[in-house]
Amino acid sequence: AVEVVRTIIVSEVSTGCVNGINTFPYAEGFENSLGGWTQSTQDDIDWTLHTNGTPSSGTGPDNAAQGSFYLYVEASGNGTGYPNKQAIITSPCFDLTALTEATFNFSYHMYGTDLGTLTVEISENNGENWSAIWSQSGNQGNAWQKATIDLSSYTGRTIQLRFNRVTASSWRADVAIDDIRLTDEIFVVEGCSGGITNYPYAQSFENTLADWTQSTQDDIDWTVYANATPSSSTGSSAATDGSYYMYVEASGNGTGYPNKQAIVNSPCYDLTNELNATFSFSYHMYGSNDMGTIALEASNDNGLSWSALWSESGNKGNQWFNVSLDISQYVGGSVQLRFNRVTGGTWQADVAIDNARLTTLLAARQDAQQTKTTTTLETEEEFTTNELTIYPNPVKGQILNVKLNQGTINSYRILNLYGQVIDSGTTESQIRVDTLRSGMYFIEVFDGKHTLTKKFIKK
């Protein structure tokens, strides 16, 4: 007789972390303690609990965002704190199994030179694998910034979060975090209000900042000027549009340089009824190679947080350059822009801005053009007899309901802000949108004669 022995191999299946936080809202301010957060043993350096300013000059916060303490990474020490040194700190387990909505908020401070990166990562298998869900790099100015991350797609699971900090090539790069919160709701921050509603918009700073404003959270101001700047071998000699422009005077060791920040804020741009938007401007960046940086940043939460849209550094020569940026990701809401200038290590670094413009394509104009290009047998009255209704909008769940006030829907398409078709098909009244990422989309519905378009937001 032959005895058959069967060996059953049970593979270990990775699951989420256990024994974690299951009561929300959760808050951690690191008040002289790491709380439930832990230092990684697989990185190069640690995060440090601290109060008041960091030891290094020209970098790091002066105090906490809330309370008295915060966490930061000290970048000092060639071969110790930089270059390319990693510091990771990991959250406790968050049990989101009973939640349907979740938001992660925190404050961060990124001020200095060649700052490297700060990334938030998430794990669903007890730290075996990590995925980036937020990242920031570069000088964000000497002020605490706010970040908000929607975690609703991770509800019903257990997760861990971690801050992954990697330094670059400078010791002047102390990055800090504070005031961490995880709430069981969607955190919606309203955009700015009371701003520009008619486009095209143009501003050439003709002897005035007009509707632009100086920041009170920087070191020095922008100056409205005509002709050449006072400093030799730097700056513009004349405006590129009209007679005036605005610039940052870098003269004065300890006054205009090094690492002095100058921010000027645009008015609020109301893009609620727009289909696309383009912001253009001219810049002049002539002087030393150690010019520092100039960045254009955007905020859709009334200035709580800013995202870089464009940046430049170094000597670009004695000429004006033109920049045109598609900012259509902000249509359907409101947005504010700002120029964030940080000087380098010399006075020979006057940077100028002129000829700022924002242009759009109104939804009404596009509808009118669609009307004109339909068959000549149709009248405008015939074209507008049917009406498309969609709900809920914004849509948080899996289903977007669609309805015509007459007739039936033959087919539909969903497009992103760049006009790319990401879904299509046929339906009578409902479309599944659970696979869409959070953002703004357009739905086109064909009723057999006409295409009707609506804009919607996926939460």
Secondary structure as a PSIPRED ss2 file (coil, helix, strand):
# PSIPRED VFORMAT (PSIPRED V4.0)

   1 A C   1.000  0.000  0.000
   2 V C   1.000  0.000  0.000
   3 E C   1.000  0.000  0.000
   4 V C   1.000  0.000  0.000
   5 V C   1.000  0.000  0.000
   6 R C   1.000  0.000  0.000
   7 T C   1.000  0.000  0.000
   8 I C   1.000  0.000  0.000
   9 I C   1.000  0.000  0.000
  10 V C   1.000  0.000  0.000
  11 S C   1.000  0.000  0.000
  12 E C   1.000  0.000  0.000
  13 V C   1.000  0.000  0.000
  14 S C   1.000  0.000  0.000
  15 T C   1.000  0.000  0.000
  16 G C   1.000  0.000  0.000
  17 C C   1.000  0.000  0.000
  18 V C   1.000  0.000  0.000
  19 N C   1.000  0.000  0.000
  20 G C   1.000  0.000  0.000
  21 I E   0.000  0.000  1.000
  22 N C   1.000  0.000  0.000
  23 T C   1.000  0.000  0.000
  24 F C   1.000  0.000  0.000
  25 P C   1.000  0.000  0.000
  26 Y E   0.000  0.000  1.000
  27 A E   0.000  0.000  1.000
  28 E E   0.000  0.000  1.000
  29 G C   1.000  0.000  0.000
  30 F C   1.000  0.000  0.000
  31 E C   1.000  0.000  0.000
  32 N C   1.000  0.000  0.000
  33 S C   1.000  0.000  0.000
  34 L C   1.000  0.000  0.000
  35 G C   1.000  0.000  0.000
  36 G C   1.000  0.000  0.000
  37 W C   1.000  0.000  0.000
  38 T E   0.000  0.000  1.000
  39 Q E   0.000  0.000  1.000
  40 S C   1.000  0.000  0.000
  41 T C   1.000  0.000  0.000
  42 Q C   1.000  0.000  0.000
  43 D C   1.000  0.000  0.000
  44 D C   1.000  0.000  0.000
  45 I C   1.000  0.000  0.000
  46 D C   1.000  0.000  0.000
  47 W C   1.000  0.000  0.000
  48 T E   0.000  0.000  1.000
  49 L E   0.000  0.000  1.000
  50 H E   0.000  0.000  1.000
  51 T E   0.000  0.000  1.000
  52 N C   1.000  0.000  0.000
  53 G C   1.000  0.000  0.000
  54 T C   1.000  0.000  0.000
  55 P C   1.000  0.000  0.000
  56 S C   1.000  0.000  0.000
  57 S C   1.000  0.000  0.000
  58 G C   1.000  0.000  0.000
  59 T C   1.000  0.000  0.000
  60 G C   1.000  0.000  0.000
  61 P C   1.000  0.000  0.000
  62 D C   1.000  0.000  0.000
  63 N C   1.000  0.000  0.000
  64 A C   1.000  0.000  0.000
  65 A C   1.000  0.000  0.000
  66 Q C   1.000  0.000  0.000
  67 G C   1.000  0.000  0.000
  68 S C   1.000  0.000  0.000
  69 F E   0.000  0.000  1.000
  70 Y E   0.000  0.000  1.000
  71 L E   0.000  0.000  1.000
  72 Y E   0.000  0.000  1.000
  73 V E   0.000  0.000  1.000
  74 E C   1.000  0.000  0.000
  75 A C   1.000  0.000  0.000
  76 S C   1.000  0.000  0.000
  77 G C   1.000  0.000  0.000
  78 N E   0.000  0.000  1.000
  79 G C   1.000  0.000  0.000
  80 T C   1.000  0.000  0.000
  81 G C   1.000  0.000  0.000
  82 Y E   0.000  0.000  1.000
  83 P C   1.000  0.000  0.000
  84 N C   1.000  0.000  0.000
  85 K C   1.000  0.000  0.000
  86 Q E   0.000  0.000  1.000
  87 A E   0.000  0.000  1.000
  88 I E   0.000  0.000  1.000
  89 I E   0.000  0.000  1.000
  90 T E   0.000  0.000  1.000
  91 S C   1.000  0.000  0.000
  92 P C   1.000  0.000  0.000
  93 C C   1.000  0.000  0.000
  94 F E   0.000  0.000  1.000
  95 D E   0.000  0.000  1.000
  96 L C   1.000  0.000  0.000
  97 T C   1.000  0.000  0.000
  98 A C   1.000  0.000  0.000
  99 L C   1.000  0.000  0.000
 100 T C   1.000  0.000  0.000
 101 E C   1.000  0.000  0.000
 102 A C   1.000  0.000  0.000
 103 T E   0.000  0.000  1.000
 104 F E   0.000  0.000  1.000
 105 N E   0.000  0.000  1.000
 106 F E   0.000  0.000  1.000
 107 S E   0.000  0.000  1.000
 108 Y E   0.000  0.000  1.000
 109 H E   0.000  0.000  1.000
 110 M E   0.000  0.000  1.000
 111 Y C   1.000  0.000  0.000
 112 G C   1.000  0.000  0.000
 113 T C   1.000  0.000  0.000
 114 D C   1.000  0.000  0.000
 115 L C   1.000  0.000  0.000
 116 G C   1.000  0.000  0.000
 117 T E   0.000  0.000  1.000
 118 L E   0.000  0.000  1.000
 119 T E   0.000  0.000  1.000
 120 V E   0.000  0.000  1.000
 121 E E   0.000  0.000  1.000
 122 I E   0.000  0.000  1.000
 123 S E   0.000  0.000  1.000
 124 E C   1.000  0.000  0.000
 125 N C   1.000  0.000  0.000
 126 N C   1.000  0.000  0.000
 127 G C   1.000  0.000  0.000
 128 E C   1.000  0.000  0.000
 129 N C   1.000  0.000  0.000
 130 W C   1.000  0.000  0.000
 131 S E   0.000  0.000  1.000
 132 A E   0.000  0.000  1.000
 133 I E   0.000  0.000  1.000
 134 W E   0.000  0.000  1.000
 135 S E   0.000  0.000  1.000
 136 Q E   0.000  0.000  1.000
 137 S E   0.000  0.000  1.000
 138 G C   1.000  0.000  0.000
 139 N C   1.000  0.000  0.000
 140 Q C   1.000  0.000  0.000
 141 G C   1.000  0.000  0.000
 142 N C   1.000  0.000  0.000
 143 A C   1.000  0.000  0.000
 144 W C   1.000  0.000  0.000
 145 Q E   0.000  0.000  1.000
 146 K E   0.000  0.000  1.000
 147 A E   0.000  0.000  1.000
 148 T E   0.000  0.000  1.000
 149 I E   0.000  0.000  1.000
 150 D E   0.000  0.000  1.000
 151 L C   1.000  0.000  0.000
 152 S H   0.000  1.000  0.000
 153 S H   0.000  1.000  0.000
 154 Y H   0.000  1.000  0.000
 155 T C   1.000  0.000  0.000
 156 G C   1.000  0.000  0.000
 157 R C   1.000  0.000  0.000
 158 T E   0.000  0.000  1.000
 159 I E   0.000  0.000  1.000
 160 Q E   0.000  0.000  1.000
 161 L E   0.000  0.000  1.000
 162 R E   0.000  0.000  1.000
 163 F E   0.000  0.000  1.000
 164 N E   0.000  0.000  1.000
 165 R E   0.000  0.000  1.000
 166 V E   0.000  0.000  1.000
 167 T C   1.000  0.000  0.000
 168 A C   1.000  0.000  0.000
 169 S C   1.000  0.000  0.000
 170 S C   1.000  0.000  0.000
 171 W C   1.000  0.000  0.000
 172 R C   1.000  0.000  0.000
 173 A C   1.000  0.000  0.000
 174 D C   1.000  0.000  0.000
 175 V E   0.000  0.000  1.000
 176 A E   0.000  0.000  1.000
 177 I E   0.000  0.000  1.000
 178 D E   0.000  0.000  1.000
 179 D E   0.000  0.000  1.000
 180 I E   0.000  0.000  1.000
 181 R E   0.000  0.000  1.000
 182 L E   0.000  0.000  1.000
 183 T E   0.000  0.000  1.000
 184 D C   1.000  0.000  0.000
 185 E C   1.000  0.000  0.000
 186 I C   1.000  0.000  0.000
 187 F C   1.000  0.000  0.000
 188 V C   1.000  0.000  0.000
 189 V C   1.000  0.000  0.000
 190 E C   1.000  0.000  0.000
 191 G C   1.000  0.000  0.000
 192 C C   1.000  0.000  0.000
 193 S C   1.000  0.000  0.000
 194 G C   1.000  0.000  0.000
 195 G C   1.000  0.000  0.000
 196 I E   0.000  0.000  1.000
 197 T C   1.000  0.000  0.000
 198 N C   1.000  0.000  0.000
 199 Y C   1.000  0.000  0.000
 200 P C   1.000  0.000  0.000
 201 Y E   0.000  0.000  1.000
 202 A E   0.000  0.000  1.000
 203 Q E   0.000  0.000  1.000
 204 S C   1.000  0.000  0.000
 205 F C   1.000  0.000  0.000
 206 E C   1.000  0.000  0.000
 207 N C   1.000  0.000  0.000
 208 T C   1.000  0.000  0.000
 209 L C   1.000  0.000  0.000
 210 A C   1.000  0.000  0.000
 211 D C   1.000  0.000  0.000
 212 W C   1.000  0.000  0.000
 213 T E   0.000  0.000  1.000
 214 Q E   0.000  0.000  1.000
 215 S C   1.000  0.000  0.000
 216 T C   1.000  0.000  0.000
 217 Q C   1.000  0.000  0.000
 218 D C   1.000  0.000  0.000
 219 D C   1.000  0.000  0.000
 220 I C   1.000  0.000  0.000
 221 D C   1.000  0.000  0.000
 222 W C   1.000  0.000  0.000
 223 T E   0.000  0.000  1.000
 224 V E   0.000  0.000  1.000
 225 Y E   0.000  0.000  1.000
 226 A E   0.000  0.000  1.000
 227 N C   1.000  0.000  0.000
 228 A C   1.000  0.000  0.000
 229 T C   1.000  0.000  0.000
 230 P C   1.000  0.000  0.000
 231 S C   1.000  0.000  0.000
 232 S C   1.000  0.000  0.000
 233 S C   1.000  0.000  0.000
 234 T C   1.000  0.000  0.000
 235 G C   1.000  0.000  0.000
 236 S C   1.000  0.000  0.000
 237 S C   1.000  0.000  0.000
 238 A C   1.000  0.000  0.000
 239 A C   1.000  0.000  0.000
 240 T C   1.000  0.000  0.000
 241 D C   1.000  0.000  0.000
 242 G C   1.000  0.000  0.000
 243 S C   1.000  0.000  0.000
 244 Y E   0.000  0.000  1.000
 245 Y E   0.000  0.000  1.000
 246 M E   0.000  0.000  1.000
 247 Y E   0.000  0.000  1.000
 248 V E   0.000  0.000  1.000
 249 E C   1.000  0.000  0.000
 250 A C   1.000  0.000  0.000
 251 S C   1.000  0.000  0.000
 252 G C   1.000  0.000  0.000
 253 N E   0.000  0.000  1.000
 254 G C   1.000  0.000  0.000
 255 T C   1.000  0.000  0.000
 256 G C   1.000  0.000  0.000
 257 Y E   0.000  0.000  1.000
 258 P C   1.000  0.000  0.000
 259 N C   1.000  0.000  0.000
 260 K C   1.000  0.000  0.000
 261 Q E   0.000  0.000  1.000
 262 A E   0.000  0.000  1.000
 263 I E   0.000  0.000  1.000
 264 V E   0.000  0.000  1.000
 265 N E   0.000  0.000  1.000
 266 S E   0.000  0.000  1.000
 267 P E   0.000  0.000  1.000
 268 C E   0.000  0.000  1.000
 269 Y E   0.000  0.000  1.000
 270 D E   0.000  0.000  1.000
 271 L C   1.000  0.000  0.000
 272 T C   1.000  0.000  0.000
 273 N C   1.000  0.000  0.000
 274 E E   0.000  0.000  1.000
 275 L E   0.000  0.000  1.000
 276 N E   0.000  0.000  1.000
 277 A E   0.000  0.000  1.000
 278 T E   0.000  0.000  1.000
 279 F E   0.000  0.000  1.000
 280 S E   0.000  0.000  1.000
 281 F E   0.000  0.000  1.000
 282 S E   0.000  0.000  1.000
 283 Y E   0.000  0.000  1.000
 284 H E   0.000  0.000  1.000
 285 M E   0.000  0.000  1.000
 286 Y C   1.000  0.000  0.000
 287 G C   1.000  0.000  0.000
 288 S C   1.000  0.000  0.000
 289 N C   1.000  0.000  0.000
 290 D C   1.000  0.000  0.000
 291 M C   1.000  0.000  0.000
 292 G C   1.000  0.000  0.000
 293 T E   0.000  0.000  1.000
 294 I E   0.000  0.000  1.000
 295 A E   0.000  0.000  1.000
 296 L E   0.000  0.000  1.000
 297 E E   0.000  0.000  1.000
 298 A E   0.000  0.000  1.000
 299 S E   0.000  0.000  1.000
 300 N C   1.000  0.000  0.000
 301 D C   1.000  0.000  0.000
 302 N C   1.000  0.000  0.000
 303 G C   1.000  0.000  0.000
 304 L C   1.000  0.000  0.000
 305 S C   1.000  0.000  0.000
 306 W C   1.000  0.000  0.000
 307 S E   0.000  0.000  1.000
 308 A E   0.000  0.000  1.000
 309 L E   0.000  0.000  1.000
 310 W E   0.000  0.000  1.000
 311 S E   0.000  0.000  1.000
 312 E E   0.000  0.000  1.000
 313 S E   0.000  0.000  1.000
 314 G C   1.000  0.000  0.000
 315 N C   1.000  0.000  0.000
 316 K C   1.000  0.000  0.000
 317 G C   1.000  0.000  0.000
 318 N C   1.000  0.000  0.000
 319 Q C   1.000  0.000  0.000
 320 W E   0.000  0.000  1.000
 321 F E   0.000  0.000  1.000
 322 N E   0.000  0.000  1.000
 323 V E   0.000  0.000  1.000
 324 S E   0.000  0.000  1.000
 325 L E   0.000  0.000  1.000
 326 D E   0.000  0.000  1.000
 327 I C   1.000  0.000  0.000
 328 S H   0.000  1.000  0.000
 329 Q H   0.000  1.000  0.000
 330 Y H   0.000  1.000  0.000
 331 V C   1.000  0.000  0.000
 332 G C   1.000  0.000  0.000
 333 G C   1.000  0.000  0.000
 334 S E   0.000  0.000  1.000
 335 V E   0.000  0.000  1.000
 336 Q E   0.000  0.000  1.000
 337 L E   0.000  0.000  1.000
 338 R E   0.000  0.000  1.000
 339 F E   0.000  0.000  1.000
 340 N E   0.000  0.000  1.000
 341 R E   0.000  0.000  1.000
 342 V E   0.000  0.000  1.000
 343 T C   1.000  0.000  0.000
 344 G C   1.000  0.000  0.000
 345 G C   1.000  0.000  0.000
 346 T C   1.000  0.000  0.000
 347 W C   1.000  0.000  0.000
 348 Q C   1.000  0.000  0.000
 349 A C   1.000  0.000  0.000
 350 D C   1.000  0.000  0.000
 351 V E   0.000  0.000  1.000
 352 A E   0.000  0.000  1.000
 353 I E   0.000  0.000  1.000
 354 D E   0.000  0.000  1.000
 355 N E   0.000  0.000  1.000
 356 A E   0.000  0.000  1.000
 357 R E   0.000  0.000  1.000
 358 L E   0.000  0.000  1.000
 359 T E   0.000  0.000  1.000
 360 T E   0.000  0.000  1.000
 361 L E   0.000  0.000  1.000
 362 L E   0.000  0.000  1.000
 363 A H   0.000  1.000  0.000
 364 A H   0.000  1.000  0.000
 365 R H   0.000  1.000  0.000
 366 Q H   0.000  1.000  0.000
 367 D H   0.000  1.000  0.000
 368 A H   0.000  1.000  0.000
 369 Q H   0.000  1.000  0.000
 370 Q H   0.000  1.000  0.000
 371 T H   0.000  1.000  0.000
 372 K H   0.000  1.000  0.000
 373 T H   0.000  1.000  0.000
 374 T C   1.000  0.000  0.000
 375 T C   1.000  0.000  0.000
 376 T C   1.000  0.000  0.000
 377 L C   1.000  0.000  0.000
 378 E C   1.000  0.000  0.000
 379 T C   1.000  0.000  0.000
 380 E H   0.000  1.000  0.000
 381 E H   0.000  1.000  0.000
 382 E H   0.000  1.000  0.000
 383 F H   0.000  1.000  0.000
 384 T C   1.000  0.000  0.000
 385 T C   1.000  0.000  0.000
 386 N C   1.000  0.000  0.000
 387 E C   1.000  0.000  0.000
 388 L E   0.000  0.000  1.000
 389 T E   0.000  0.000  1.000
 390 I E   0.000  0.000  1.000
 391 Y E   0.000  0.000  1.000
 392 P C   1.000  0.000  0.000
 393 N C   1.000  0.000  0.000
 394 P C   1.000  0.000  0.000
 395 V E   0.000  0.000  1.000
 396 K C   1.000  0.000  0.000
 397 G C   1.000  0.000  0.000
 398 Q C   1.000  0.000  0.000
 399 I E   0.000  0.000  1.000
 400 L E   0.000  0.000  1.000
 401 N E   0.000  0.000  1.000
 402 V E   0.000  0.000  1.000
 403 K E   0.000  0.000  1.000
 404 L E   0.000  0.000  1.000
 405 N C   1.000  0.000  0.000
 406 Q C   1.000  0.000  0.000
 407 G C   1.000  0.000  0.000
 408 T C   1.000  0.000  0.000
 409 I C   1.000  0.000  0.000
 410 N C   1.000  0.000  0.000
 411 S E   0.000  0.000  1.000
 412 Y E   0.000  0.000  1.000
 413 R E   0.000  0.000  1.000
 414 I E   0.000  0.000  1.000
 415 L E   0.000  0.000  1.000
 416 N C   1.000  0.000  0.000
 417 L C   1.000  0.000  0.000
 418 Y C   1.000  0.000  0.000
 419 G C   1.000  0.000  0.000
 420 Q C   1.000  0.000  0.000
 421 V E   0.000  0.000  1.000
 422 I E   0.000  0.000  1.000
 423 D E   0.000  0.000  1.000
 424 S E   0.000  0.000  1.000
 425 G E   0.000  0.000  1.000
 426 T C   1.000  0.000  0.000
 427 T C   1.000  0.000  0.000
 428 E C   1.000  0.000  0.000
 429 S C   1.000  0.000  0.000
 430 Q E   0.000  0.000  1.000
 431 I E   0.000  0.000  1.000
 432 R E   0.000  0.000  1.000
 433 V C   1.000  0.000  0.000
 434 D C   1.000  0.000  0.000
 435 T C   1.000  0.000  0.000
 436 L C   1.000  0.000  0.000
 437 R C   1.000  0.000  0.000
 438 S C   1.000  0.000  0.000
 439 G E   0.000  0.000  1.000
 440 M E   0.000  0.000  1.000
 441 Y E   0.000  0.000  1.000
 442 F E   0.000  0.000  1.000
 443 I E   0.000  0.000  1.000
 444 E E   0.000  0.000  1.000
 445 V E   0.000  0.000  1.000
 446 F E   0.000  0.000  1.000
 447 D C   1.000  0.000  0.000
 448 G C   1.000  0.000  0.000
 449 K C   1.000  0.000  0.000
 450 H C   1.000  0.000  0.000
 451 T E   0.000  0.000  1.000
 452 L E   0.000  0.000  1.000
 453 T E   0.000  0.000  1.000
 454 K E   0.000  0.000  1.000
 455 K E   0.000  0.000  1.000
 456 F E   0.000  0.000  1.000
 457 I E   0.000  0.000  1.000
 458 K E   0.000  0.000  1.000
 459 K C   1.000  0.000  0.000
